[in-house]
Amino acid sequence: MFDPKLKEALGRVQKPGRYTGGEPGSIYKEKDKVDVRFAFCFPDTYEVGMSFLGEKILYELLNSHENWWCERAFMPWLDMKAEMERLQLPLYTMESKDPLTAFDAVGFTLQYELSYTNILAMLDLAGIPFYAKDRDDRWPLIVAGGPCACNAEPIADFFDVIQLGEGENQLPAICAEIEKAKKEGISKKQLLLNIAKIPGVYIPAFYDVTYHEDGRVKAITPNEPGIPARITKAIIKDLNQFAPPTNFVVPMVGAIQDRASIEVLRGCVRGCRFCQAGFLYRPMRQRDASLLNKAAQDLCANTGYEELSLSSLSTSDHGQLEELLDDLNEWAPKEHVSLSLPSLRVDNFSQSLIEKTTKVRKSGLTFAAEAGTQRLRNVINKNVTWDEIEKTCTIAFNAGYTSVKLYFMLGLPTETDEDVLGIAELVYKVVKTWQVHASNKKRGLRVHVATAYFVPKPFTPFQWEKQIPPEEYLRRTRLLKDAMRSKAVVYNWHAPDLSRLEAALARGDRRLGPVIAWAVEHGAHLDGWDEYFQYQTWLDAFAACGLDPDFYTVRGYGEEELLPWQTLSVGVDPGFLLRERRRAY
C-alpha cells in the first residue's frame, strides 16, 4: 500500500511513473529475511538513471545474494521535490518505498561533476546530514563510486567510503563487511578500518590535507596506522567472469536510452590525450562473442526490447565483432531486434559493419573527429585522417545514410584559429562527399556539428593544462559559426559557464566541499539541466567561501605541483602522462 502522503504527491506531479516503482524486472525481497540493505542512488532524474548500464549491472549482482537487497532511488524532478518537502515525505527507494535512513548503506554513482549538487539535495530530502563527520553509527554508510571518484576531493568530506575502480568486486566486499559488522556489533570506525583493506577503497576521513598560502595543496597525509599513502584502483582482469546482466528493470516512463544494452568490452587502446575514460578503464579487456550472444538473446527475451546496443568506449575494436554480429543476426531479425553500435571508430568502419547492423533499421552515424586539422588531431593523439573520414562517409552515404553527427572540441592545447576554421573545412568536405556518393538524395543531408568546451581532466596527459577563458571560447564558436554557411549543417555548442564549473569540480580540492554545500543550500540542483543551471549561484558560492574558480581552470597546474588527486592512482604512471603531454607539444 502507498503511503497516503505519497499518493497525494503523485496526484499533483507530472510523470508520476517516475516515482511509483513496480516496473517489470524489479526485485522484491522480505525485509526481515535480508541482512544487508543497499540503496543505489542515481543523482539525476529517473529517465537518466534508468539509462545507466552500471546500475543495472550492480543491481543484478547485489541481488544475486539471497540475504542482500539492493533497491533504487533517483533525484526527483522539481515538482516532486517541492511536494516531498511540503508533505515532509523523505526520499525513498522505488522497491520498498522505505526512506534512505532505513538502509545499511546508501551508494551514489559519480558519473558527472554537475550532479554533485543532486547528491546533497538527495541527502537533504532523506534527512541525512551532508558531512561524514556529522553522522555517527546510527546513520547509513554513505558510499560513492564511478569515474569521478578518480578525484573525489571536492565531495570527499560528504562520503564515508569512496570506491576507485571497477565495482563488481568492491561493492560485494563492502556489503560483506557491513553484514559482518552488524552481526558482531562493531563500531562505524572499526567498520571503516576493515573496509579500508579492500583494494581500491578510499576512506577520506583517514587523510588530512594541508595547503600553501596561495591555495595549492601542500600535503596529503594518512592519519590512521596502516592506511596507505596511495590507493590504486580495483580492476577485473577477466570480464568473462562477470556475464552481462540478462534482466533489466524496464522503465515505466521512457528512459533517455530505453533499449537492451550489452557491454562488449571495457577500456580503450586509442590513448587520446584528452580522454579521461581511456585512461581510467585501462587496460582494454573484451568478453567472448559466444558469451555476449547468449546474454544478448536472453536479455531481449526477458525484457521485450526491440533494440540492442553493443556498448563500450570503442565497440569496433572488439576482436570478434564480425563473428558476434553474425551470431546476433542469426536471431535478431526474426525477433525484430535492431542492432546499434554507438561507439564506432572512423578508422575501422567497413561495408561489412554497415550490412550487419542495418538489417532491421538504419540509425544515424555519429563520429567524434574532435579536431578540424590533422596537426591538432596529432597533438591530441586522435589518429584519424581525412582519408579515413572520407572513406567512412562514402560507405555510409552509399548505403543510404542521410544524417551524420560530428563532434569536436574547442580550446584544446595549441589550438589556433586555423584549427577552428579547419572544422568548417572538414564539414564542407563531408557535404561534398555526400553530393558525390549519396545513393539517397531525395531526403537531403543533415550534418549535425557540435563543439564542446575543452575541460582538462585528472589522469590524462592534459591534466595540467589551462582551460581557455570563456570569452575566448565564445569567440571561437562565433568564428566557426560564421565559416559554416551550408543549409545542410546544424551547429550547436556547449555553454561555457557549465564547462567552466565542470573543470573546477573535476580538478578541485577539498576546499570545494563548502562551495557545493553553499550552492545547494541556496537552491542549486539539477545543474546538468540547462533550464535549472544558475551560474550566478555558483559564483556567489565561490565568493562566500573565499575561493576563485579561475584557480582551478584558467590558472592551470604546475608539473611539480602536488595535485589534489595525488592520493589516488588509476594504474597509469604519472611520468608516462607527463611524457605524453610533452610529446603533444
N, C-alpha and C positions, 0 to 999 in steps of 0.2 A: 504494500500500500504506500502511496505517495504521502509525504508529509503535507498537511493542509497548506502550510506556507509555500511549499514548493509548487503545489497545484495552483495557488493564487499567482505566483510569479510566472509560471509557464503560460498562464492565460493572458498575460499582459506584455509578452515579448514577441519579437519577430523570430521565426525559425525555432520554435520550442524543441524541435527534434534534435537540436544541438545538445540538449540538456537532459533528455529523458532516459538515455541508455536503452537496453533491451534489444540491441541490434543483433542480427544473425551472427553467430560466431563468438558472442560474448561468453565469458566463462564465469560460472557461479559456483560457490562452494559454501558449505555450512561453517559459519564463523567460529562456532565452538569446537570445530574439528581441525582448525588450522593453527599452526604455531607462529607463523610469521605473516604479517600483512604488509604489503608493499604498495604504495600509491605511486604510480608512474604518471608524472605531471608533464604535460607538454605546454611550455609557456607561450602559447599563441592559441588562436581560435580552433574550434573543433575541426573546421574544414582543412586547416593547415596541418594540424596534428594527426588527423586520420590519413594524411598523405605520406606520413613519415614511416619509412620501412623499418628503421631501427626500433621503434616502439613495438611493431608487430613481431619482430624477432625476439625481443626480450620478454614480451607479454606471453608468448607461447612457451619460451624457455623456462621462465619462473613458474608458470602454472603447470608445467610438467611435473613439478614436485607436489606430491599429494597433500602435504601439510603446509604448503605456502599458497598464498593467494595474492596475485598481482591484479590491481584494478587501475582504472584510468581516470585522469582529471585534466581539464583544459581551462584556458583563460576564457571567461565568459565575455561576450560582446557587451558593450557599454549599457545597453538597455537591461540586460540580465544582471549585470554588476550593480546597477542602481537599485533594482528590485531586491537583490540579496541584501544590500546594505539597509534598505528601508525596512525589510521584514526580519532583519537580524538572522538571516539564513546563512550559515557558514558554508564555505566551499566544500563540496562533497565529490565522491567518486561516482562514476557512471553505473557501476555494477550494484553496490550495496546501498548507495545514497548516504553512506556514513561520512561524517566530516573528516577532514585530513588529520585532525587531532586523535582520531581513533586508531591510527596506524602506527606500526613499529618504525617504519621508515617512509619518508616522502622523498622521491627522487625526481630531479629535474634534468632534462636533456639540454645541453648548451650548444645549440645549433647556430645561433646568430647573436651578435653582440647587442643588437637593438631589441632583443627580447628580455634583457636583464631587468627592465622595469616591470615586466609582466610577472617575473618570478616573485618580486617583492609584493606586487599587487595581489598575487595569489596567496602568499603567506598572510598578508593583511586580511584578506577575505576569510581565511581559515582561522584567524585569531592567533597565529603563531608569531612570536617575536622575530624581528628581522635578524638580529645578531646572534651568532652561536654562543657568545659569552653570556647572553641573557636567557639561555634555555638550559635548564637543569635536567635531571634524569626523568622528569615527568613528561617531557616533550618527545615527539618523534625525532629520530635521527634524520637530518636534512642532508641529502646526498646529491651529487652532481656528476655528470659525465658528458662526453661528446667532444666535438672538435675544439670548441672554445675553451675547454679545460686545459689546453696547452699553455694558455696564460689566463688563469682564473683569478689573478691577483685583484683586479677591480672588484670582484664579488667574493673574494676568499673569506672575508670576515662573516659572511652570511651562512656559510656551509660548514657542517661538521666533517664531511668526507667528500673528497673530490677524486674521481677515477680518471686516470690518464691512460688512454689507450682503448683497447677493444674490450667491451663489457661482458662478452659471453662467459668468460671465466671469472672475472672480477665480481660481478654482481651476485651470482650464486654464492661465491665465497663470503661476501659481506652478509648476505642473508643467513648463511650458516653460522657466522659469528654472532649475529643478533639472536638466533634461536638458542645458541649455547648460552649466551649471556642471560636470556630470560629464564632459562631452566636453572642456572647456577646463581642467579641473583646478583651478578657483579655490577659494578658502577659504570656509569657512562664513560668516565675517564679510562677505566681499565678496558672497556669495550673498544674505545678508540685506539688504545695502545695495541690491542690484539689485531684490529683491522689494519693498523699501520704496517703490519708484517706482510700483508697481501701485496704481491708485486704490482707496481703501478698505482698504488693508492697514496694519496697526498692528504695529510691532516693539517690544514692551515694553522690551527691553534698551536701546533708543535714547532712553529718557526716564528722568530722575531725579525722584523725588518727595521733597519735604520737608514737615515737619509743624510746626504750632504746638505749644506746650507742652501745650495742652488736647486735642490729638489731631486737631484739624481740619487739613485739607490746606492747606499754606502756598503751595506752588508745584509745578508740573509742567513740567520744562524739558528740551527736546531736548539730547542730549549728543553728537550727531554732525552735521557740516556738511550742510546741505541737507535735514535732516529737518523736516517742517512742524510748527508748534505745534499744529495741529488736523487730525485725519483725518476726512474726510467719507465717509459710506457709499457703496458702489458700488450702482448701480441699473441695471436693464434697462428701457429706455424702451418697447420694443415686445415684449410677451410672445409675439406670434405668430412671432417669430424663433426661439423655442425651443419646439418642439412638445412636448406631454407625452410621457413615456415610453410605449412601446407593448409593452414586455416587462418583466414583473416577475419577480423571483425568488419563486417560490411556496413558502411555508414548509412544512417537514416537520411541524413542531409548530405548532398553531394560534396565529396571531398574535392580539393583542387586537382588532385591526381587520383581519380577514382578508377583504379584498374588493378589487375593482378600484377605483381612485381616480383621478380626473382633476381637476387644479387648473384651475378655470374662470376665476378672476380672482385678482389679488393686490392687497392693500391694502383700505381701507375708507373710505367717505365719511362715516361717522357722527360721529366726533370725540368719543366718550365719554371723559371726562376721566381716568378710572381706567385706561384700556385701553392698555397699552404696545404691543401688536401693532398697534393702529390708527395709532400714530404711527411705529413702526419701518418699516412697509411702505408708507408713503405714497410717491407718490400712487397712487390706485386705477387699475389697468390690467386690461383683460379680453382674453381670447382670443376669436377669432371662432367663432361657433356651428358653422360648417362644419368648421373645423379640429378642434374638440372632438368633434364627432360621429364623424368619421373615426378619430381617435385612440382614442375610447372603444370603437368597434366592433372595431378591431384589437387593443386590449388585452384585451377579453373573449374574443376568438377565440384569442389566443395563450396566455392563462393558464387558460381554462376557468372563470373566476369567474362566479357567477350573481347577484352583487350589484354594482351600480355606484354609487359615491358621487361626487357633484359637490361638490368641496371648495373652501373658501375661508373667509375671515373673514365673508363676507356674501353667500352664493350668490344670494339672492333680489334682490340689487341688480344682477345682470348684466343688461345692457340687452337681450340677445337670449334670455333664459331660456325664455320661452314657445316661441319658434322652435326652440331647442335641444331642449327636451323633446318637441316634435312630431317632430323628426328622430330622436331616440333611440327614441321609441315606434313608429317605422316598423319597427324590427328587434328591439328588446329583448324584447317579449313573445314573439315567435316563438322567440327563443333562451332563453326562460325566465329572462331577466335582469331583476331588480327594480331600481328606481331609488330612491336616497335622497338627500335634501337636508339635510345635517346642520347647516347654518347658516342656517336660515330666520329672518326677522325678523317680529315680531308685526305691524308696521305695513304690511307689503306681502304678507301671506299672503292667498290667494284660493281660491275654489271651484275655479277652473281648475287651480291648482297641485295641489290635493288629487286631482283627477281624473287628472292626468297623471303622478302619482308613486305611484299605488296600483293600477295595472293588474295587477300581479303579486302584490304582498304589501304589507299595511299594516304600518308600523312605528309606534312611539310618537312623540309630539310632544315636543320639547324647546324651551323658551323661557327666555331669560335676562332676567328683568324687572329684576334687580339691586337694586331698592329697592322698599319697600312703599307709599310715598306719592308723590303727584305732586310735592310740594315737593322731596323728596330726589332724585327722578329728574331734575328740572330742575337741581339742583345739580351732578349728575354728567354732565349733558348726554345722558342716556339718554331721548331724546324719544319715549317710548311712553306712551300714555294708557290709562286703564281701558277706555274705549270701544273702542279698538283690540284690547285683550286679549280683551274680551267678544266682539267680532265674530269674532276668530280662533277662539276656543274654540267658539263657536256653529257655525261652519262645520265644525270638526273633529268635534264630537260628533254633528252631523247626519250626517256621513259614516261614523259608526260607530266612531270612536276611543274607547277606554276608558282610555287611560293618558296622563298628562301629567307631564312633569318641569319643575319651575320652579326656577331658580337665583337666589339673592340673595347680597348681601354684608352683613356686619355690621361696623361700625366705620368706615363712610365719613365723610368730613369733614362736620361739622354734624349728624350723626345724633343723634336723641333717642329716648327710649322710645316716643314716639308713632309715629315712623317704624318702629321694630321691630314694634310691635303692628299697624302698617299691613300688614305682610307677612301676618299671620294673617287680617286682614280681606280682603285680596286673594284669598288661598287659599279662604276661605269663599265669596266671590263666584264663584270658578271652580266650586266644588262645586254651588252653586245653579244656575249656568248649565247644568251637565250634567243636573241634575234636570229642568230645563225643556225642554232641546233635544236630549237624547240619543236617537238612533234605536235604540240597542242597550243596554238596561238590564239584560239578563239576567246579564251578566258583572260588573256593578258597575263603579264608578270607582276608579282608583288615581291619586292625586296624590302624586308624589314631590317633596318640598321639600328643597333643600339650601342651606345657607348657608356661605359661605367667610369667613374672617377677612381683612379688607381688608389688602393688602400694598401700600404706596406704592412705585411703580417709577420708575426713571430714565426721562427723556424723556417724561414725562407732566406735565400741569399739577399733579398731586398729588405730584410727586417730592420736594417739601419737607416734606410732611405728617408729623405724628406718627402712629405706629401706637398704637392704644389698648392699654393693658396687658392681658395675657392674662386676668387675673381679671375685668376689666370685660367682655371679650368673652364669657367663660363666663356671666357674669350675664345678658347679653343673650340668649344661647341659651336659658337657663332661662326667661326671661321669654316668649320666643317659643314655646317648647315648651308651657308651661302655657296659652297662649292658643289652641292648635290642638287641639281635642278630637275632631274628626271621625275616625271609624274609616277613612274613605277616604284619610286623609293619613298618609304615612310621612315622618318628618323625620330628616334626617341633617345633621351639622355637622362641619366640619374641626377637627381637634385644634389648639389654639393653639400648642403648642410647635413644631410643624412650620412654621407660618406665621411665627412669630417669627424662627426661624432663616432662613427664606426671605427675610424683609425685611432681615436683617443682611447676608446674602450678596448680595442684589440691590443694596444701596446701600453696600456696603463699599468699603474702600480696600486697598492692597497689604499692609497690616499683617495682613490676614486670611489671607494665604498660609500662614504658620507655624501658624495656628489649624487650618486644614484639614489640613495635613500631620500635626500632632499628633493630630488626631482619627482619621485613617487609621491612623497607627502604633499607636493604642490601640483598633483594632477597628471603626471607623466605615466602613460601606459599605452599599449598598442602602438609603440613608436615605429614599428615596421610598416604601419599603415599610414599612407600619406595624409589621409584626412584627419588623423589624430596626432600626428607628429608636431610638437610645438617646440621649435628650436630655441625660442627665447627662454622657455622654461629651463632648458639645459644651460644656456649662457648664464642665467640667474643662479643656477645651482653651482656652477663652477665659481662664480664670483662670491657666492655666500660661503663657500669652503676655501676661499683664498687661492684658487688654482686657475691656471690659464690653459685652455685646450691646445693652444699653439705649442705648449711644452711637449705634447705627445704627438704632434702632427708635423707642422712645418719646420720644427727645430731639427728633426732627425735625431739619430743616436750615434755617439762616437764608437768607433770599433773597439776601443779599450774600455768602454763604459760597462759597468755591471748592469745587465738588463733585468727588468723586473721578473722575467720568467726564468732566471738563471737556475733556480732550484729544480726545474723540470727538464727532462730530456725525452725527445721522441726517437732517440736512437741514431740521430744523424750528427756526426761530429761537427761542432761549431767551426773548426778550422776548415772543413770542407765548404760550409756555407760562405765563409769569408773568401776562400779562393774562388768560388763561383761568382761572388759579387765582383771581384777584381777581373775575372775573365769577361764578365758582362761589359765592363768599361773598356 
